[in-house]
């Protein structure tokens, strides 16, 4: 449960743990608020308020809280949203270790920080809610997550903070939903299963859904997508979701790569590269979670979500290197490597989406290339687009949500590398370098000159070491990013359907 309380109740509110953030070189709370506790913490040699420092007082005088945790944020002039997000995530993880069931955060004094109040609360709530998540489908966590997280704000901002915090919670719930799907093992999310799960949740939010099964995909000539699925004994699916609030002239399409397990096909991946391939449907998870979040928030824009779902397996019926298939667009593709499969299913999905829905713009998001990880590391996504306005707006959203993106080039002369002697295009070059670029250029051949953006999340979609507010597994990278980007491009604030009822 997430609640907002007025700061006047801090000293008399009974709570298991009270959490106060402080800077090492400035006071960021009103002088009348818990001055003795903050002074006591600062007087300790081992605590200066630096980033990553914390101190805990047990049963302190002056408050009803059983414990008070004081968290350092570092220097005031270096304080940003991510510092607050990480501090709150770390605080929640410490509370989990202590088996605390409820915590109350004191939101810093806005004027002291000279920052937008919404940015501060948003970052703190995100850090706490995301840090409180634990994947528990198959193993009971050693310590339970918190049951209630509260934030204390000035009396005159309580109503606004409640509205804002509920919006943030909806977006965080979407992020956690994507995490859950990505971390779920592949044997429990094969294309038919995953499609059913997606539709069940989407329909609860009144999203219009459609599922194209193997017969429909075959009838409509999804040759590239079916080539990837050919080696598996489970059939491909294409899930389509639509959010249409009415009274809108804009249509944005989101396409997410959904390879529920990627063995590499006949070009089998080596040991060490196979174990985490349950995460190769992260793009589809992000798009589905974004669509569900958009419906909950009632975003004032028509959104189409298209999720091609396949399993890439080797078998006697699998597509072979050198095979040529005809894509949905009619272009023929020579498949020189069966492990370059994501671009094949996205090619058909992009063509179908553009021809069927005629969107104003289309965005695809995918764990597409290891080359992008080589270029940018595991924490930054690559963004490819011929439209600088689209990509610049996304990069700005990434700075806000700390789902960082970097603009990558799309040099025209690199298209020469995708030429085939026997087909219209081949799915991979014979060169070692620039794989993320040529993969994006391959996709661009199926976008029919529409406004398009490709986001390669191969690096940040999955982590093997926990961070301040994300455990091992799927990160949900992209849900907060896309929600913020969509809100920016419609230039209208979103209003969750249920907010007035929650006050």
C-alpha positions as CSV (number, residue, x, y, z in Angstrom):
1,X,0.0,0.0,0.0
2,X,1.2,3.5,-0.8
3,X,0.0,6.4,1.3
4,X,0.7,10.1,1.6
5,X,0.5,11.9,5.0
6,X,1.0,15.5,6.1
7,X,4.5,16.2,7.6
8,X,2.7,17.6,10.7
9,X,2.0,14.0,11.6
10,X,5.6,12.8,11.5
11,X,6.4,13.1,15.2
12,X,3.2,11.5,16.4
13,X,2.7,8.8,13.8
14,X,3.3,5.3,15.0
15,X,5.4,3.5,12.4
16,X,8.0,0.8,12.4
17,X,10.7,2.9,10.7
18,X,10.9,6.6,9.8
19,X,13.4,7.4,6.9
20,X,15.0,10.8,6.6
21,X,17.2,11.8,3.7
22,X,20.0,14.4,4.3
23,X,22.7,16.2,2.4
24,X,26.2,16.4,3.7
25,X,26.6,20.2,3.1
26,X,23.1,21.7,3.5
27,X,19.9,21.4,5.4
28,X,17.1,20.1,3.2
29,X,14.3,19.9,5.8
30,X,12.6,22.7,7.7
31,X,14.5,23.7,10.9
32,X,11.5,22.7,13.0
33,X,11.3,19.2,11.6
34,X,13.2,16.6,13.8
35,X,16.1,18.9,14.4
36,X,17.5,16.9,17.3
37,X,17.6,13.6,15.3
38,X,19.3,15.2,12.3
39,X,21.8,17.0,14.6
40,X,22.5,13.8,16.5
41,X,23.2,12.0,13.2
42,X,25.5,14.7,12.0
43,X,27.5,14.7,15.3
44,X,28.5,11.1,14.7
45,X,32.0,10.7,13.2
46,X,30.9,7.7,11.1
47,X,28.1,9.7,9.4
48,X,28.5,12.8,7.3
49,X,25.5,12.6,5.0
50,X,27.6,11.4,2.1
51,X,26.0,9.3,-0.7
52,X,25.5,5.7,0.4
53,X,25.9,6.4,4.2
54,X,23.2,5.6,6.6
55,X,22.6,5.5,10.4
56,X,19.8,3.9,12.4
57,X,18.5,5.1,15.8
58,X,16.3,2.8,17.8
59,X,13.4,4.1,19.9
60,X,14.6,7.7,19.7
61,X,12.9,10.4,21.8
62,X,10.7,12.9,20.1
63,X,9.0,10.5,17.6
64,X,6.6,7.5,17.8
65,X,8.7,5.5,15.3
66,X,10.4,2.4,16.6
67,X,13.4,3.1,14.4
68,X,14.7,6.2,12.5
69,X,17.0,5.6,9.5
70,X,18.9,8.6,8.2
71,X,20.2,8.3,4.6
72,X,23.0,10.4,3.1
73,X,22.5,11.9,-0.3
74,X,25.9,13.5,-0.8
75,X,26.4,17.1,-1.8
76,X,23.4,19.3,-2.5
77,X,24.6,20.6,-5.9
78,X,25.0,17.1,-7.2
79,X,21.6,15.9,-6.0
80,X,19.3,14.7,-8.8
81,X,16.3,12.4,-9.3
82,X,18.4,9.3,-9.6
83,X,20.3,10.0,-6.3
84,X,16.9,10.1,-4.5
85,X,15.6,7.1,-6.4
86,X,18.7,5.0,-5.5
87,X,18.6,6.2,-1.8
88,X,15.0,5.2,-1.4
89,X,15.5,1.9,-3.1
90,X,18.5,1.1,-0.9
91,X,16.5,2.1,2.2
92,X,13.7,-0.2,1.3
93,X,16.1,-3.1,0.7
94,X,17.6,-2.4,4.2
95,X,14.0,-2.4,5.6
96,X,13.3,-5.8,3.9
97,X,16.5,-7.2,5.6
98,X,15.2,-6.0,8.9
99,X,11.8,-7.5,8.2
100,X,10.1,-4.2,8.6
101,X,6.5,-4.2,7.3
102,X,6.0,-0.4,7.0
103,X,8.1,2.7,6.4
104,X,7.5,6.4,6.3
105,X,9.8,8.6,4.2
106,X,10.1,12.3,4.9
107,X,10.2,14.2,1.6
108,X,12.8,16.9,1.5
109,X,11.9,20.6,1.6
110,X,11.4,21.7,-2.0
111,X,12.6,25.3,-1.7
112,X,15.9,24.0,-0.1
113,X,16.6,21.8,-3.1
114,X,15.4,24.3,-5.7
115,X,13.9,21.6,-7.8
116,X,10.5,20.8,-9.2
117,X,8.4,19.2,-6.3
118,X,7.0,16.6,-8.7
119,X,10.5,15.4,-9.7
120,X,11.5,14.8,-6.1
121,X,8.4,12.9,-5.0
122,X,8.3,10.9,-8.3
123,X,11.9,9.8,-7.9
124,X,11.5,8.8,-4.2
125,X,8.2,6.9,-4.8
126,X,9.8,5.1,-7.8
127,X,12.8,4.1,-5.9
128,X,10.8,2.8,-3.0
129,X,8.2,0.9,-5.0
130,X,10.6,-0.6,-7.5
131,X,13.0,-1.6,-4.7
132,X,10.3,-3.3,-2.8
133,X,9.7,-5.9,-5.6
134,X,10.9,-9.5,-5.2
135,X,10.3,-12.3,-7.8
136,X,8.7,-15.0,-5.7
137,X,7.0,-17.4,-8.2
138,X,9.1,-20.4,-7.3
139,X,11.0,-19.5,-4.1
140,X,9.8,-17.8,-1.0
141,X,12.0,-14.7,-0.3
142,X,14.2,-14.9,2.8
143,X,12.6,-11.7,4.0
144,X,9.1,-10.4,3.0
145,X,8.6,-7.1,1.1
146,X,7.0,-4.2,3.0
147,X,3.3,-4.0,3.2
148,X,3.0,-0.2,3.5
149,X,5.2,2.6,2.3
150,X,4.2,6.2,3.2
151,X,5.6,9.6,2.3
152,X,5.2,12.8,4.4
153,X,4.8,16.0,2.5
154,X,3.8,19.6,3.5
155,X,0.1,20.0,4.4
156,X,-0.6,22.3,1.5
157,X,0.6,19.7,-1.1
158,X,-1.0,16.5,0.3
159,X,-3.9,16.4,-2.3
160,X,-1.6,16.9,-5.2
161,X,0.9,14.4,-3.8
162,X,-1.8,11.8,-3.5
163,X,-2.8,12.2,-7.1
164,X,0.8,12.2,-8.3
165,X,1.8,9.2,-6.2
166,X,-1.1,7.1,-7.5
167,X,0.0,7.9,-11.1
168,X,3.6,6.9,-10.2
169,X,2.4,3.7,-8.6
170,X,0.5,2.7,-11.8
171,X,3.6,3.2,-13.9
172,X,5.7,1.3,-11.4
173,X,3.2,-1.5,-11.4
174,X,3.6,-1.7,-15.2
175,X,7.4,-1.8,-14.8
176,X,7.1,-4.6,-12.2
177,X,4.7,-6.5,-14.5
178,X,7.3,-6.4,-17.3
179,X,10.0,-7.6,-14.8
180,X,7.7,-10.5,-13.8
181,X,7.2,-11.6,-17.4
182,X,10.9,-11.3,-18.3
183,X,12.1,-13.3,-15.3
184,X,9.5,-16.1,-15.7
185,X,11.3,-19.1,-17.2
186,X,10.7,-20.0,-20.8
187,X,8.9,-23.3,-20.1
188,X,6.1,-21.2,-18.6
189,X,5.8,-18.6,-21.3
190,X,5.9,-20.4,-24.6
191,X,4.1,-18.3,-27.3
192,X,0.6,-19.8,-26.8
193,X,0.9,-19.5,-23.0
194,X,2.4,-16.0,-23.1
195,X,-0.3,-14.8,-25.5
196,X,-3.1,-16.0,-23.2
197,X,-1.5,-14.3,-20.2
198,X,-1.1,-11.0,-22.1
199,X,-4.7,-11.1,-23.3
200,X,-6.2,-11.9,-19.9
201,X,-4.5,-9.0,-18.3
202,X,-5.1,-6.6,-21.2
203,X,-8.8,-7.3,-21.3
204,X,-9.1,-6.5,-17.6
205,X,-8.1,-2.9,-18.5
206,X,-10.6,-2.8,-21.5
207,X,-7.8,-2.9,-24.1
208,X,-9.1,-4.2,-27.4
209,X,-7.1,-7.4,-28.2
210,X,-6.7,-9.7,-31.1
211,X,-4.5,-12.8,-31.5
212,X,-3.3,-14.1,-34.8
213,X,-2.6,-17.9,-34.5
214,X,-0.4,-20.0,-36.8
215,X,-3.2,-20.5,-39.4
216,X,-3.9,-16.7,-39.6
217,X,-0.2,-15.9,-39.8
218,X,0.3,-18.5,-42.6
219,X,-2.8,-17.2,-44.4
220,X,-1.6,-13.6,-44.3
221,X,1.9,-14.6,-45.4
222,X,4.1,-13.7,-42.3
223,X,6.9,-15.6,-43.9
224,X,9.8,-14.1,-41.9
225,X,8.1,-14.6,-38.6
226,X,7.1,-18.2,-39.4
227,X,10.6,-19.0,-40.5
228,X,11.9,-18.2,-37.0
229,X,9.2,-20.3,-35.4
230,X,9.6,-23.3,-37.8
231,X,12.0,-25.3,-35.5
232,X,9.8,-25.2,-32.4
233,X,7.0,-27.6,-31.6
234,X,5.0,-24.6,-30.2
235,X,3.3,-22.3,-32.7
236,X,3.9,-18.6,-33.2
237,X,1.4,-16.0,-32.1
238,X,0.9,-12.3,-32.9
239,X,-0.9,-10.4,-30.1
240,X,-2.4,-7.0,-31.0
241,X,-3.6,-4.5,-28.3
242,X,-5.4,-1.2,-28.9
243,X,-5.9,1.7,-26.5
244,X,-8.3,4.2,-28.0
245,X,-9.7,6.9,-25.7
246,X,-11.5,8.6,-28.6
247,X,-11.3,12.3,-29.5
248,X,-7.7,11.9,-30.6
249,X,-6.2,12.3,-34.1
250,X,-2.8,10.8,-33.2
251,X,-1.9,7.1,-33.5
252,X,1.4,5.7,-32.2
253,X,2.3,2.1,-32.7
254,X,4.6,0.1,-30.4
255,X,6.1,-3.1,-31.6
256,X,8.0,-5.4,-29.2
257,X,10.2,-8.4,-29.9
258,X,8.8,-11.5,-28.3
259,X,11.3,-14.4,-28.6
260,X,10.2,-16.5,-25.5
261,X,13.4,-18.5,-25.8
262,X,16.3,-18.0,-28.2
263,X,18.5,-21.0,-28.8
264,X,20.0,-19.4,-31.9
265,X,18.3,-22.0,-34.0
266,X,20.6,-24.0,-36.3
267,X,23.3,-21.3,-35.6
268,X,23.1,-22.5,-32.0
269,X,24.4,-20.2,-29.3
270,X,27.4,-21.3,-27.3
271,X,27.3,-22.3,-23.6
272,X,27.2,-19.1,-21.5
273,X,25.0,-17.3,-24.0
274,X,22.0,-19.6,-23.7
275,X,21.1,-19.5,-20.0
276,X,19.5,-16.1,-19.9
277,X,17.7,-16.3,-23.2
278,X,14.3,-16.4,-21.4
279,X,14.8,-12.6,-21.5
280,X,14.6,-12.3,-25.3
281,X,11.0,-11.3,-25.1
282,X,11.7,-8.2,-23.0
283,X,10.6,-5.9,-25.8
284,X,7.2,-7.6,-26.0
285,X,6.9,-7.4,-22.2
286,X,7.7,-3.7,-22.2
287,X,5.2,-3.0,-24.9
288,X,2.4,-5.0,-23.3
289,X,3.1,-3.4,-19.9
290,X,3.1,0.1,-21.5
291,X,-0.2,-0.6,-23.2
292,X,-1.7,-1.8,-19.9
293,X,-0.3,1.2,-18.1
294,X,-1.6,3.6,-20.8
295,X,-5.1,2.1,-20.3
296,X,-5.0,2.6,-16.6
297,X,-3.8,6.2,-17.0
298,X,-6.2,6.8,-19.8
299,X,-3.5,8.5,-21.9
300,X,-5.1,10.8,-24.4
301,X,-3.7,9.1,-27.5
302,X,-4.5,6.1,-29.6
303,X,-1.9,3.4,-29.1
304,X,-1.4,0.1,-30.9
305,X,0.7,-2.6,-29.4
306,X,1.9,-5.4,-31.6
307,X,3.7,-8.4,-30.1
308,X,5.2,-11.1,-32.4
309,X,5.8,-14.2,-30.2
310,X,8.0,-17.1,-31.2
311,X,10.4,-19.6,-29.9
312,X,13.6,-20.0,-31.8
313,X,14.7,-23.7,-31.6
314,X,16.8,-26.1,-33.7
315,X,15.1,-29.2,-35.1
316,X,14.6,-31.1,-38.3
317,X,12.0,-28.5,-39.4
318,X,14.1,-25.5,-38.4
319,X,15.0,-22.8,-40.9
320,X,18.5,-23.4,-42.3
321,X,21.3,-20.8,-43.0
322,X,21.0,-19.9,-46.6
323,X,17.2,-20.3,-46.8
324,X,15.2,-17.6,-48.5
325,X,11.7,-16.5,-47.3
326,X,9.2,-14.0,-48.4
327,X,8.2,-11.4,-45.7
328,X,4.8,-9.9,-45.1
329,X,5.9,-6.9,-47.1
330,X,6.6,-9.0,-50.1
331,X,10.4,-8.5,-49.9
332,X,12.5,-11.7,-50.0
333,X,15.0,-12.3,-47.2
334,X,18.1,-14.5,-47.4
335,X,18.6,-15.9,-43.8
336,X,22.4,-16.1,-43.5
337,X,22.2,-16.6,-39.7
338,X,19.3,-18.1,-37.8
339,X,20.5,-16.3,-34.6
340,X,19.7,-13.0,-36.2
341,X,16.0,-13.8,-35.7
342,X,14.6,-10.8,-33.8
343,X,14.9,-8.6,-36.9
344,X,12.9,-11.2,-38.9
345,X,9.9,-11.2,-36.7
346,X,10.0,-7.4,-36.2
347,X,10.2,-6.9,-40.0
348,X,6.9,-8.7,-40.5
349,X,5.4,-7.0,-37.4
350,X,6.4,-3.6,-38.6
351,X,5.0,-4.1,-42.1
352,X,1.7,-5.5,-40.7
353,X,1.4,-2.6,-38.2
354,X,2.0,0.1,-40.7
355,X,-0.2,-1.3,-43.5
356,X,-3.1,-2.2,-41.1
357,X,-3.1,0.8,-38.7
358,X,-1.4,3.5,-40.6
359,X,0.1,5.1,-37.5
360,X,1.6,8.6,-37.3
361,X,4.8,7.0,-35.9
362,X,6.0,3.5,-34.9
363,X,8.5,2.5,-32.3
364,X,10.0,-0.9,-31.9
365,X,11.8,-2.1,-28.8
366,X,13.9,-5.2,-28.7
367,X,16.7,-7.1,-27.1
368,X,18.1,-7.2,-30.6
369,X,21.9,-7.3,-30.7
370,X,24.9,-8.2,-28.6
371,X,26.7,-5.6,-30.7
372,X,24.7,-2.8,-29.0
373,X,26.0,-4.1,-25.6
374,X,29.5,-4.0,-26.9
375,X,29.0,-0.4,-28.0
376,X,27.1,1.0,-25.0
377,X,27.5,-1.5,-22.1
378,X,24.7,-3.1,-20.1
379,X,23.0,0.1,-18.7
380,X,22.3,2.2,-21.8
381,X,19.9,1.5,-24.7
382,X,20.8,2.3,-28.3
383,X,18.3,4.5,-30.2
384,X,18.1,4.5,-34.0
385,X,15.9,6.9,-36.0
386,X,16.0,9.1,-39.0
387,X,13.7,11.5,-37.0
388,X,15.9,13.6,-34.6
389,X,12.8,15.0,-32.9
390,X,11.5,11.6,-31.9
391,X,14.9,10.3,-30.7
392,X,15.8,13.6,-28.9
393,X,12.5,13.5,-27.0
394,X,13.0,9.9,-26.0
395,X,16.6,10.6,-24.8
396,X,15.1,13.5,-22.7
397,X,12.7,11.1,-21.2
398,X,15.5,8.7,-20.4
399,X,17.4,11.4,-18.6
400,X,14.3,11.9,-16.4
401,X,13.6,8.2,-15.7
402,X,17.3,7.2,-15.7
403,X,16.5,4.7,-18.4
404,X,19.4,6.1,-20.4
405,X,19.4,6.1,-24.2
406,X,22.1,7.0,-26.7
407,X,21.5,8.1,-30.3
408,X,23.2,5.8,-32.8
409,X,24.0,6.5,-36.4
410,X,22.2,5.1,-39.5
411,X,24.7,5.6,-42.3
412,X,23.2,5.1,-45.7
413,X,26.3,3.4,-47.1
414,X,26.0,0.6,-44.6
415,X,22.9,-0.6,-46.4
416,X,25.2,-2.0,-49.0
417,X,26.3,-4.6,-46.5
418,X,22.8,-6.1,-46.4
419,X,22.7,-6.8,-50.1
420,X,22.1,-10.4,-51.2
421,X,22.9,-12.0,-54.5
422,X,19.8,-14.2,-54.4
423,X,17.1,-12.2,-52.5
424,X,16.1,-8.6,-51.9
425,X,18.0,-8.4,-48.6
426,X,19.9,-10.6,-46.2
427,X,19.4,-10.6,-42.5
428,X,23.0,-10.2,-41.4
429,X,26.3,-9.1,-42.9
430,X,29.5,-11.1,-43.1
431,X,31.4,-8.5,-41.1
432,X,32.3,-8.6,-37.4
433,X,31.6,-4.9,-36.7
434,X,28.6,-2.6,-36.6
435,X,26.0,-5.3,-36.0
436,X,23.6,-3.0,-34.1
437,X,23.7,-0.5,-36.9
438,X,23.1,-3.0,-39.7
439,X,20.3,-4.6,-37.7
440,X,18.6,-1.2,-37.4
441,X,19.1,-0.5,-41.1
442,X,17.5,-3.9,-41.9
443,X,14.4,-2.9,-39.9
444,X,14.3,0.4,-41.6
445,X,13.7,-1.4,-44.9
446,X,10.3,-2.4,-43.6
447,X,9.1,0.9,-42.2
448,X,7.8,2.4,-45.5
449,X,9.3,5.8,-44.8
450,X,7.0,6.4,-41.8
451,X,8.3,8.2,-38.7
452,X,10.1,5.3,-36.9
453,X,12.4,4.7,-34.0
454,X,14.2,1.5,-32.9
455,X,15.3,1.0,-29.3
456,X,17.8,-1.8,-28.7
457,X,17.6,-2.8,-25.0
458,X,19.8,-5.9,-25.2
459,X,22.0,-4.4,-22.4
460,X,19.7,-3.0,-19.8
461,X,16.7,-5.4,-20.1
462,X,18.2,-8.0,-17.7
463,X,20.7,-7.8,-14.8
464,X,22.7,-10.5,-13.1
465,X,23.6,-8.3,-10.1
466,X,21.1,-6.4,-8.1
467,X,21.1,-2.6,-8.2
468,X,19.7,-0.1,-5.7
469,X,16.1,-0.6,-6.8
470,X,16.2,-3.7,-9.0
471,X,16.9,-7.3,-8.1
472,X,18.5,-9.9,-10.3
473,X,16.4,-10.7,-13.5
474,X,14.2,-8.5,-15.7
475,X,14.5,-4.8,-15.1
476,X,11.3,-3.6,-16.9
477,X,13.6,-1.0,-18.7
478,X,11.4,0.9,-21.1
479,X,8.0,1.1,-19.4
480,X,8.7,4.3,-17.5
481,X,10.7,5.6,-20.5
482,X,7.9,5.0,-23.0
483,X,5.1,6.4,-20.6
484,X,7.1,9.6,-20.1
485,X,7.9,9.8,-23.9
486,X,4.2,9.3,-24.8
487,X,3.1,12.0,-22.4
488,X,5.7,14.4,-23.8
489,X,4.6,13.9,-27.4
490,X,0.9,14.4,-26.6
491,X,1.8,17.5,-24.5
492,X,-1.0,16.7,-22.1
493,X,-1.0,15.6,-18.5
494,X,-2.5,12.1,-18.0
495,X,-5.2,11.5,-15.4
496,X,-5.7,8.0,-14.1
497,X,-9.3,6.9,-14.2
498,X,-9.4,6.0,-10.5
499,X,-7.6,8.9,-8.9
500,X,-10.6,10.8,-7.7
501,X,-11.8,7.7,-6.0
502,X,-8.5,7.2,-4.2
503,X,-8.6,10.5,-2.4
